[in-house]
Amino acid sequence: MIQNRTSFPNIHQLGTDLLDVGLWQKSLTIAYPFLWCGAYFSFASCGYWPLAVTSLVCLSFVTYGSTSHDLVHRNLGLSKRVNDVFLSVVELLAIRSGHAYQAAHLHHHAVFPHTDDVEATAAHRSFLGAVFEGFVFQIRIWMWALGNAAQSRTWIICEGIACLLILGIATITYPLSPILPVYVTLMVMGSWIIPLVTSYLPHHPQGEDEFFQTRAFRGVMASILAIDHLYHLEHHLFPAVPHVNWPRLAKRLDPHLAKVGVKPIVFWF
């Protein structure tokens, strides 16, 4: 028997401690992108290219999936000005516009599964369509934000210019050293999988309501594959919860999700 969905708990009933981020966790969340960026240049300068490339994989993950995501939702308790600066700088490490990401992502939360949702374009396409969306995704997001996010337009323009400058510097310095060109190339390529991983796989636009339009994942294997960032439905339901608290949020939501008929996807175990 499906529970009356109007009785689904709110954040106060689940526990407002889920909104809290300790000073140590907050510091690590902000520091991770800079540490992985520094690790790349350190390893690359020493010729340890496998470790350098691994550092960029980690950098790609902690920017869009963790640190930048919390900054987009302003979940770290920072002042608006400080949050804006970190959002801009952290996403520029990945050659992306942080404020374009913020505008598109908050719009996604407001309108999904409407076709006007530019961030979730891949969710309405086939697997191959989602893969090919990756090649134009960042440009599409930037152009959409430029036209629709008036309050952040100055940030978005400046971030776009900064991305072009970084690309230009990487091109000019290629004869001197491959370190920056490789960094820029791999970070741009890393962004190509974002629509597949964050839009196509976790969303189901044809679902009857918010409980079934975003997929729930559970299990050890899913947790390993997603590096414990598999809680997309939980995030849609409670976007104010920072990523470090998603596992605790999921445990508290499990019995309630079961009552509304949500059956999580489990990969093997």
Rosetta silent file (secondary structure, phi, psi, omega in degrees, C-alpha in Angstrom):
SEQUENCE: MIQNRTSFPNIHQLGTDLLDVGLWQKSLTIAYPFLWCGAYFSFASCGYWPLAVTSLVCLSFVTYGSTSHDLVHRNLGLSKRVNDVFLSVVELLAIRSGHAYQAAHLHHHAVFPHTDDVEATAAHRSFLGAVFEGFVFQIRIWMWALGNAAQSRTWIICEGIACLLILGIATITYPLSPILPVYVTLMVMGSWIIPLVTSYLPHHPQGEDEFFQTRAFRGVMASILAIDHLYHLEHHLFPAVPHVNWPRLAKRLDPHLAKVGVKPIVFWF
SCORE:     score description
SCORE:     0.000 S_00000001
   1 L     0.000  125.632 -178.477    0.000    0.000    0.000 S_00000001
   2 L   -78.691  131.948  178.678    1.520    3.310   -1.046 S_00000001
   3 L   -62.815  148.702  173.047    1.819    5.898    1.688 S_00000001
   4 L   -61.801  119.155 -172.546   -0.051    9.170    1.251 S_00000001
   5 H   -69.328  -17.206  176.077    2.653   11.292   -0.386 S_00000001
   6 H   -69.911  -15.579  179.946    1.521   14.424    1.409 S_00000001
   7 H   -95.052    6.775  178.156    2.859   12.798    4.592 S_00000001
   8 L   -61.312  135.448 -172.648    6.375   12.429    3.194 S_00000001
   9 L   -65.525  150.553  172.208    8.742   13.918    5.808 S_00000001
  10 L   -97.428  179.880 -174.206   10.294   17.354    5.481 S_00000001
  11 H   -65.722  -30.001  179.090   13.830   18.263    6.469 S_00000001
  12 H   -69.353  -35.266  177.811   12.797   19.224    9.998 S_00000001
  13 H   -74.802  -33.150  178.564   11.286   15.800   10.550 S_00000001
  14 H   -75.869  -30.577  179.617   14.326   14.042    9.070 S_00000001
  15 L   125.566  116.481 -179.247   16.726   16.169   11.123 S_00000001
  16 H   -72.607   -7.211  173.514   18.195   19.599   10.448 S_00000001
  17 H   -62.950  -20.009  178.157   21.609   18.220   11.391 S_00000001
  18 H   -66.904  -17.612  179.887   21.665   17.043    7.770 S_00000001
  19 H   -88.568  -10.268 -174.516   22.136   20.675    6.762 S_00000001
  20 L   -87.408  142.460  173.826   25.236   21.143    8.899 S_00000001
  21 L  -128.029  120.430  179.419   28.796   20.896    7.636 S_00000001
  22 L   -65.377  160.369 -178.083   31.609   20.841   10.184 S_00000001
  23 H   -59.375  -40.699 -179.543   34.562   23.175    9.790 S_00000001
  24 H   -65.763  -44.929  178.920   36.895   20.289    8.899 S_00000001
  25 H   -64.347  -40.512  178.723   34.509   18.881    6.272 S_00000001
  26 H   -63.486  -43.611 -179.511   33.919   22.343    4.836 S_00000001
  27 H   -62.984  -42.965  179.149   37.649   23.025    4.647 S_00000001
  28 H   -65.254  -42.333 -179.726   38.308   19.705    2.900 S_00000001
  29 H   -57.933  -43.451 -179.544   35.463   20.233    0.445 S_00000001
  30 H   -73.580  -34.959 -174.644   36.901   23.588   -0.592 S_00000001
  31 H   -76.982  -31.547 -172.891   40.514   22.393   -0.563 S_00000001
  32 H   -50.555  -48.569 -178.920   40.128   19.200   -2.622 S_00000001
  33 H   -59.426  -40.361 -178.498   40.042   20.848   -6.089 S_00000001
  34 H   -70.908  -35.153  177.913   43.160   22.885   -5.361 S_00000001
  35 H   -66.374  -43.415 -179.691   44.976   19.874   -3.890 S_00000001
  36 H   -70.585  -35.240  175.914   44.228   17.704   -6.942 S_00000001
  37 H   -63.946  -46.439  177.492   45.158   20.533   -9.302 S_00000001
  38 H   -62.061  -37.535  179.333   48.444   20.990   -7.458 S_00000001
  39 H   -62.656  -41.296  178.797   49.018   17.240   -7.501 S_00000001
  40 H   -57.867  -52.395 -175.552   48.685   17.193  -11.288 S_00000001
  41 H   -66.284  -32.934  177.308   51.290   19.897  -11.848 S_00000001
  42 H   -67.186  -49.452 -179.549   53.631   18.339   -9.288 S_00000001
  43 H   -65.842  -42.112 -179.093   53.412   14.849  -10.801 S_00000001
  44 H   -64.135  -38.971  179.642   53.539   16.151  -14.386 S_00000001
  45 H   -64.495  -29.466  178.887   56.624   18.259  -13.628 S_00000001
  46 L   -89.779   -3.017  179.791   58.358   15.132  -12.325 S_00000001
  47 L    83.701   13.090  179.729   57.270   13.069  -15.339 S_00000001
  48 L   -90.644   71.877 -170.983   54.882   10.849  -13.362 S_00000001
  49 H   -65.597  -38.618  176.552   52.163   11.027  -15.990 S_00000001
  50 H   -58.016  -41.854  178.058   49.911    8.158  -14.801 S_00000001
  51 H   -69.529  -35.320  178.511   49.654    9.843  -11.385 S_00000001
  52 H   -63.995  -45.926  179.855   49.169   13.223  -13.035 S_00000001
  53 H   -64.949  -40.068  176.480   46.287   11.957  -15.171 S_00000001
  54 H   -59.884  -37.919  178.549   44.730   10.233  -12.138 S_00000001
  55 H   -61.977  -37.140  179.519   44.881   13.562  -10.312 S_00000001
  56 H   -71.461  -33.725  174.739   42.864   15.173  -13.116 S_00000001
  57 H   -60.853  -44.931  178.760   40.241   12.433  -12.943 S_00000001
  58 H   -65.027  -39.269  178.806   39.876   13.205   -9.241 S_00000001
  59 H   -62.830  -44.206  178.132   39.793   16.942   -9.969 S_00000001
  60 H   -59.034  -40.584 -177.220   36.993   16.481  -12.505 S_00000001
  61 H   -68.548  -48.054 -174.513   35.020   14.470   -9.985 S_00000001
  62 H   -75.324  -18.205  176.509   35.354   16.789   -6.981 S_00000001
  63 H   -75.973  -76.471 -173.631   34.580   19.905   -8.969 S_00000001
  64 H   -62.281  -37.660 -172.741   31.308   19.205  -10.773 S_00000001
  65 H   -87.417  -25.294 -173.283   30.162   16.392   -8.480 S_00000001
  66 H  -125.093  -79.322 -173.708   31.121   17.608   -5.019 S_00000001
  67 H   -60.891  -54.012 -178.453   32.681   20.980   -4.274 S_00000001
  68 H   -61.497  -36.593 -179.376   31.188   22.956   -7.146 S_00000001
  69 H   -63.130  -43.458  176.266   27.834   21.281   -6.591 S_00000001
  70 H   -65.138  -37.192  178.568   27.733   22.411   -2.953 S_00000001
  71 H   -68.308  -36.385  176.449   28.790   25.904   -4.028 S_00000001
  72 H   -58.408  -42.591 -178.662   26.037   25.958   -6.660 S_00000001
  73 L   -89.636   -0.560 -177.993   23.456   25.293   -3.945 S_00000001
  74 L    54.186   47.521 -176.227   25.268   27.496   -1.386 S_00000001
  75 L   -94.360    2.158 -174.940   25.247   24.555    1.023 S_00000001
  76 L  -100.288    3.751  177.046   28.563   25.280    2.761 S_00000001
  77 L    74.170   22.215  178.602   27.437   28.228    4.878 S_00000001
  78 L   -88.756  157.086  174.126   29.682   30.759    3.114 S_00000001
  79 L   -65.322  158.603 -177.215   28.743   34.375    2.494 S_00000001
  80 H   -58.967  -43.513 -178.366   27.380   35.050   -0.977 S_00000001
  81 H   -63.644  -46.645  179.963   30.497   36.920   -2.068 S_00000001
  82 H   -64.946  -41.613  178.735   32.894   34.245   -0.831 S_00000001
  83 H   -60.855  -43.606  179.772   30.693   31.505   -2.300 S_00000001
  84 H   -61.240  -42.764 -178.756   30.641   33.296   -5.677 S_00000001
  85 H   -64.813  -47.112  179.974   34.427   33.640   -5.741 S_00000001
  86 H   -64.802  -40.510  178.807   35.043   29.990   -4.877 S_00000001
  87 H   -59.693  -43.796 -179.624   32.402   28.817   -7.375 S_00000001
  88 H   -65.637  -50.239 -175.557   34.071   30.808  -10.128 S_00000001
  89 H   -66.860  -44.190 -177.330   37.659   29.803   -9.317 S_00000001
  90 H   -62.952  -44.311  179.312   36.948   26.115   -8.663 S_00000001
  91 H   -71.363  -28.545  175.304   35.056   25.642  -11.930 S_00000001
  92 H   -66.249  -27.143  173.754   37.725   27.583  -13.843 S_00000001
  93 H   -59.168  -29.011  179.146   40.154   24.892  -12.692 S_00000001
  94 L   -99.692   11.150  179.511   38.029   22.606  -14.876 S_00000001
  95 L    60.220   47.011  178.819   37.790   25.195  -17.705 S_00000001
  96 L  -136.301  162.676  176.388   34.094   25.792  -17.047 S_00000001
  97 L   -92.572  113.924 -178.994   31.858   28.674  -15.996 S_00000001
  98 H   -65.111  -38.947 -176.884   30.722   28.169  -12.410 S_00000001
  99 H   -78.542  -24.314  170.667   27.885   30.675  -12.601 S_00000001
 100 H   -68.341  -42.478  175.820   26.581   29.223  -15.857 S_00000001
 101 H   -58.395  -46.297 -178.225   26.556   25.843  -14.095 S_00000001
 102 H   -61.120  -47.060 -178.433   24.734   27.372  -11.136 S_00000001
 103 H   -61.733  -45.385 -177.983   22.061   29.028  -13.270 S_00000001
 104 H   -68.835  -39.406 -176.594   21.393   25.901  -15.327 S_00000001
 105 H   -70.532  -42.019  178.024   21.440   23.549  -12.343 S_00000001
 106 H   -66.855  -34.042  174.673   19.052   25.587  -10.191 S_00000001
 107 H   -65.427  -39.178  176.962   16.763   25.884  -13.208 S_00000001
 108 H   -56.712  -46.816  179.351   16.974   22.094  -13.562 S_00000001
 109 H   -63.880  -30.229 -176.531   15.723   21.658   -9.996 S_00000001
 110 H   -79.737  -32.268 -170.113   12.893   24.086  -10.659 S_00000001
 111 H  -121.858  -12.874 -177.689   11.519   22.695  -13.934 S_00000001
 112 L   -55.235  136.022   12.002   12.644   19.084  -14.511 S_00000001
 113 L   -98.648   28.013  179.553   11.364   17.114  -16.443 S_00000001
 114 L   -60.079  146.096 -178.086   10.239   20.021  -18.645 S_00000001
 115 L   -69.762  -10.517  176.021   12.005   20.149  -22.011 S_00000001
 116 L   -75.712   -5.365 -178.237   13.119   23.707  -21.186 S_00000001
 117 L   -78.049   97.584 -175.015   15.607   22.144  -18.762 S_00000001
 118 H   -65.551  -32.509 -178.523   18.903   22.731  -20.600 S_00000001
 119 H   -69.993  -29.523 -176.137   20.949   20.728  -18.083 S_00000001
 120 H  -101.047   22.518  178.879   18.801   17.624  -18.519 S_00000001
 121 H   -54.047  -42.406 -177.292   18.750   17.646  -22.329 S_00000001
 122 H   -64.260  -26.596 -178.563   20.566   14.293  -22.362 S_00000001
 123 H   -65.322  -21.508 -178.635   17.876   12.708  -20.159 S_00000001
 124 H   -96.298    5.831 -175.698   15.429   12.993  -23.073 S_00000001
 125 L  -114.480  174.798  174.972   17.795   11.353  -25.557 S_00000001
 126 L   -74.564  173.437  178.015   19.110    7.895  -26.359 S_00000001
 127 H   -56.823  -48.422 -179.769   22.344    6.578  -24.878 S_00000001
 128 H   -66.097  -35.039  176.937   24.290    7.653  -27.961 S_00000001
 129 H   -63.256  -38.542  177.919   22.498   10.991  -27.977 S_00000001
 130 H   -67.089  -37.918  177.520   23.589   11.540  -24.390 S_00000001
 131 H   -62.853  -47.316 -178.135   27.187   10.673  -25.306 S_00000001
 132 H   -70.217  -26.795  176.866   27.215   13.147  -28.205 S_00000001
 133 H   -59.809  -30.362 -178.657   25.568   15.807  -26.043 S_00000001
 134 L   -58.221  -31.102 -176.582   28.781   15.889  -24.032 S_00000001
 135 L   -70.325  -23.594 -178.140   30.681   17.526  -26.903 S_00000001
 136 L  -118.352    0.274 -170.783   28.460   20.633  -26.884 S_00000001
 137 H   -57.273  -51.383 -175.904   27.156   20.550  -23.308 S_00000001
 138 H   -64.910  -38.132  176.964   29.366   23.255  -21.773 S_00000001
 139 H   -65.914  -42.943  179.556   28.819   25.638  -24.696 S_00000001
 140 H   -61.721  -43.658  179.221   25.057   25.006  -24.559 S_00000001
 141 H   -62.125  -45.846 -177.813   24.991   25.669  -20.795 S_00000001
 142 H   -63.193  -44.767 -179.784   27.048   28.861  -21.151 S_00000001
 143 H   -64.906  -41.980  178.915   24.880   30.236  -23.971 S_00000001
 144 H   -63.105  -46.078 -178.511   21.661   29.409  -22.132 S_00000001
 145 H   -64.307  -38.401  179.475   22.903   31.025  -18.911 S_00000001
 146 H   -59.529  -35.800 -178.565   24.089   34.105  -20.768 S_00000001
 147 H   -89.811  -16.114 -172.294   20.567   34.649  -22.044 S_00000001
 148 H  -122.623  -10.068 -177.218   18.622   33.607  -18.956 S_00000001
 149 L  -113.964   73.439 -173.940   20.654   34.429  -15.837 S_00000001
 150 H   -59.108  -40.013 -176.111   20.610   38.225  -15.796 S_00000001
 151 H   -66.811  -25.819 -178.350   21.794   38.551  -12.183 S_00000001
 152 H  -107.497   10.907 -171.567   24.922   36.468  -12.872 S_00000001
 153 H   -60.298  -38.925  179.710   25.614   37.685  -16.406 S_00000001
 154 H   -62.585  -44.985  176.530   28.774   39.606  -15.510 S_00000001
 155 H   -58.216  -45.935 -174.971   30.217   36.536  -13.795 S_00000001
 156 H   -64.367  -42.607  177.785   29.250   34.336  -16.749 S_00000001
 157 H   -63.476  -47.707 -178.868   30.843   36.664  -19.318 S_00000001
 158 H   -63.309  -39.191  178.591   34.052   37.007  -17.299 S_00000001
 159 H   -67.466  -36.897  176.204   34.257   33.244  -16.753 S_00000001
 160 H   -63.274  -43.342  177.586   33.764   32.631  -20.461 S_00000001
 161 H   -62.979  -42.174  179.749   36.580   35.058  -21.267 S_00000001
 162 H   -61.896  -39.968  177.735   38.789   33.400  -18.633 S_00000001
 163 H   -62.183  -42.370  178.535   38.184   29.975  -20.198 S_00000001
 164 H   -65.134  -38.510  178.180   39.210   31.319  -23.609 S_00000001
 165 H   -63.865  -42.521  178.661   42.336   32.892  -22.102 S_00000001
 166 H   -62.234  -43.712  177.566   43.305   29.603  -20.478 S_00000001
 167 H   -61.403  -41.118  179.537   42.814   27.802  -23.790 S_00000001
 168 H   -65.715  -43.622  179.223   44.898   30.450  -25.549 S_00000001
 169 H   -63.729  -40.768  178.798   47.731   30.289  -23.022 S_00000001
 170 H   -61.890  -39.398  179.432   47.763   26.486  -23.239 S_00000001
 171 H   -67.015  -43.856 -177.714   48.059   26.692  -27.026 S_00000001
 172 H   -66.488  -37.173 -175.331   50.850   29.274  -26.922 S_00000001
 173 H   -85.084   -2.527 -177.810   52.876   27.397  -24.304 S_00000001
 174 L   -56.178  -42.592  179.313   52.677   24.024  -26.049 S_00000001
 175 L   -63.628  -23.405 -177.746   56.119   24.381  -27.739 S_00000001
 176 L   -86.929  -39.735 -178.320   57.664   25.097  -24.334 S_00000001
 177 L  -161.730  141.901  179.116   55.978   22.390  -22.267 S_00000001
 178 L   -85.059   -3.278 -169.787   53.075   19.956  -22.723 S_00000001
 179 H   -61.620  -52.635  179.597   52.017   20.216  -19.067 S_00000001
 180 H   -68.934  -44.156  177.159   49.398   22.971  -19.383 S_00000001
 181 H   -58.391  -40.907  177.834   48.088   21.859  -22.802 S_00000001
 182 H   -64.247  -42.905  178.037   47.624   18.292  -21.500 S_00000001
 183 H   -56.288  -52.818 -176.588   45.875   19.652  -18.402 S_00000001
 184 H   -63.883  -43.650 -179.032   43.453   21.756  -20.446 S_00000001
 185 H   -60.991  -46.404 -177.644   42.806   19.010  -23.003 S_00000001
 186 H   -70.661  -34.514  178.477   42.032   16.363  -20.392 S_00000001
 187 H   -68.160  -39.937  176.940   39.837   18.673  -18.313 S_00000001
 188 H   -64.439  -44.300  178.968   37.786   19.603  -21.388 S_00000001
 189 H   -64.539  -35.433  178.178   37.492   15.932  -22.362 S_00000001
 190 H   -61.488  -30.322  179.321   36.512   15.063  -18.784 S_00000001
 191 H   -73.082  -15.647 -177.502   33.511   17.377  -19.111 S_00000001
 192 H   -66.739  -23.882 -178.117   32.235   15.380  -22.075 S_00000001
 193 H   -89.531   -4.538 -175.885   30.851   12.618  -19.844 S_00000001
 194 H   -57.895  -48.665 -179.666   28.861   14.980  -17.604 S_00000001
 195 H   -60.515  -37.309  179.822   25.543   14.730  -19.514 S_00000001
 196 H   -66.144  -46.596 -172.714   25.743   10.935  -19.589 S_00000001
 197 H   -79.862  -38.388 -173.494   26.611   10.541  -15.913 S_00000001
 198 H  -101.888  -12.411 -178.812   24.592   13.349  -14.318 S_00000001
 199 H  -117.113  -59.198 -174.788   21.629   13.623  -16.688 S_00000001
 200 H   -65.999  -50.757 -173.618   20.948   10.480  -18.728 S_00000001
 201 L   -69.334  -43.844 -175.042   21.722    7.777  -16.158 S_00000001
 202 L   -87.973   -5.934 -175.321   20.043    9.139  -12.997 S_00000001
 203 E  -110.725  152.621  177.088   16.915   10.654  -14.566 S_00000001
 204 L  -140.174   84.843 -173.371   13.687    9.203  -15.917 S_00000001
 205 L   -57.747  -23.109 -177.745   11.625   12.070  -17.383 S_00000001
 206 L   -82.408   -2.431 -179.696    8.640    9.804  -18.053 S_00000001
 207 L   -60.612  153.254 -172.995    8.170    9.042  -14.338 S_00000001
 208 L   -71.594  -28.930  178.358    4.803    9.905  -12.861 S_00000001
 209 L  -157.145 -171.846 -173.048    6.117   12.311  -10.213 S_00000001
 210 L   -61.442  -22.631  179.755    9.257   13.503   -8.414 S_00000001
 211 L   -76.443  -20.912 -175.289    9.742   10.114   -6.738 S_00000001
 212 L  -120.544    0.916  177.365    9.996    8.312  -10.070 S_00000001
 213 L   -89.838  -11.449  175.373   11.518   10.955  -12.346 S_00000001
 214 E  -130.812  132.844 -173.543   14.922   10.539  -10.697 S_00000001
 215 L   -80.922  146.874  173.525   16.382    7.099  -10.001 S_00000001
 216 L  -103.662  137.725  179.833   17.481    5.827   -6.605 S_00000001
 217 E  -123.288  143.831  176.921   20.610    3.658   -6.411 S_00000001
 218 E  -144.696  168.783  176.035   21.811    1.422   -3.597 S_00000001
 219 L   107.938  155.503 -178.552   24.383   -1.295   -3.001 S_00000001
 220 H   -62.554  -45.624 -176.882   28.108   -1.647   -2.525 S_00000001
 221 H   -63.438  -43.603  178.724   28.881   -1.852   -6.240 S_00000001
 222 H   -63.124  -39.490  179.180   26.884    1.289   -7.069 S_00000001
 223 H   -63.607  -40.403  178.955   28.573    3.114   -4.217 S_00000001
 224 H   -66.621  -46.469 -177.708   32.019    2.119   -5.498 S_00000001
 225 H   -63.181  -36.928 -177.951   31.224    3.079   -9.098 S_00000001
 226 L   -96.227    4.686 -177.467   29.815    6.458   -8.038 S_00000001
 227 L    51.057   47.946  178.475   32.398    6.992   -5.252 S_00000001
 228 L    59.883   30.265  175.541   29.495    7.264   -2.812 S_00000001
 229 L  -118.924   43.966 -174.534   27.774    9.958   -4.901 S_00000001
 230 L   -98.239   12.943 -169.218   24.827    7.811   -5.979 S_00000001
 231 L   -99.882   58.054 -173.862   22.105    9.724   -4.111 S_00000001
 232 H   -74.647  -40.491  176.455   20.535   11.685   -6.947 S_00000001
 233 H   -61.530  -44.606 -179.846   16.898   11.157   -6.000 S_00000001
 234 H   -60.037  -39.077  179.201   17.685   12.141   -2.425 S_00000001
 235 H   -66.581  -39.765  178.454   19.385   15.280   -3.693 S_00000001
 236 H   -63.918  -37.333 -179.389   16.387   16.219   -5.820 S_00000001
 237 H   -73.208  -34.676 -177.499   14.092   15.805   -2.845 S_00000001
 238 L  -136.545   73.944 -174.877   16.348   17.745   -0.465 S_00000001
 239 L   -67.164  -14.844 -179.082   18.766   19.938   -2.473 S_00000001
 240 L   -80.433   -7.351  179.823   19.816   21.949    0.595 S_00000001
 241 L   -82.611  122.492  179.428   21.636   18.933    2.074 S_00000001
 242 L   -65.958  158.101 -170.594   25.404   19.127    1.332 S_00000001
 243 H   -62.866  -28.941 -178.539   27.001   16.162   -0.404 S_00000001
 244 H   -67.066  -18.399 -178.308   28.887   14.925    2.677 S_00000001
 245 H  -102.731    3.628  179.828   25.534   14.215    4.347 S_00000001
 246 H   -59.540  -41.907  179.073   23.898   12.372    1.434 S_00000001
 247 H   -60.229  -40.937  178.483   24.586    8.878    2.837 S_00000001
 248 H   -68.064  -38.975  176.778   22.915    9.788    6.152 S_00000001
 249 H   -59.968  -44.067 -177.989   20.017   11.406    4.290 S_00000001
 250 H   -61.528  -43.254  179.824   19.568    8.233    2.231 S_00000001
 251 H   -62.106  -39.295 -179.812   19.414    6.002    5.323 S_00000001
 252 H   -73.675  -26.792 -179.430   16.745    8.178    6.896 S_00000001
 253 H   -84.819  -23.126 -173.118   14.757    8.300    3.671 S_00000001
 254 H   -47.537  -51.606 -178.729   14.882    4.576    2.868 S_00000001
 255 H   -65.061  -32.159  179.990   11.736    3.546    4.789 S_00000001
 256 H   -73.847  -37.808  176.947    9.787    6.505    3.430 S_00000001
 257 H   -65.885  -37.583  177.879   10.873    5.845   -0.150 S_00000001
 258 H   -62.488  -37.534 -177.762    9.822    2.230    0.234 S_00000001
 259 H   -69.725  -27.084  178.185    6.358    3.330    1.349 S_00000001
 260 L   -92.559    4.753  173.507    5.839    5.445   -1.769 S_00000001
 261 L    94.123   10.273  179.171    6.891    2.529   -3.956 S_00000001
 262 L   -76.202  125.969  176.340   10.451    3.502   -4.895 S_00000001
 263 L  -113.271  105.814 -176.829   12.582    0.439   -5.674 S_00000001
 264 L   -61.319  151.256  176.057   16.268    1.380   -5.788 S_00000001
 265 E   -85.426  129.300  179.495   18.490    0.063   -8.567 S_00000001
 266 E  -123.204  128.405  177.472   21.187   -2.313   -7.290 S_00000001
 267 L   -92.789  100.739  177.985   24.146   -3.482   -9.395 S_00000001
 268 L    66.882  -62.540  179.545   24.805   -7.118   -8.395 S_00000001
 269 L  -155.376    0.000    0.000   25.167   -6.306   -4.659 S_00000001
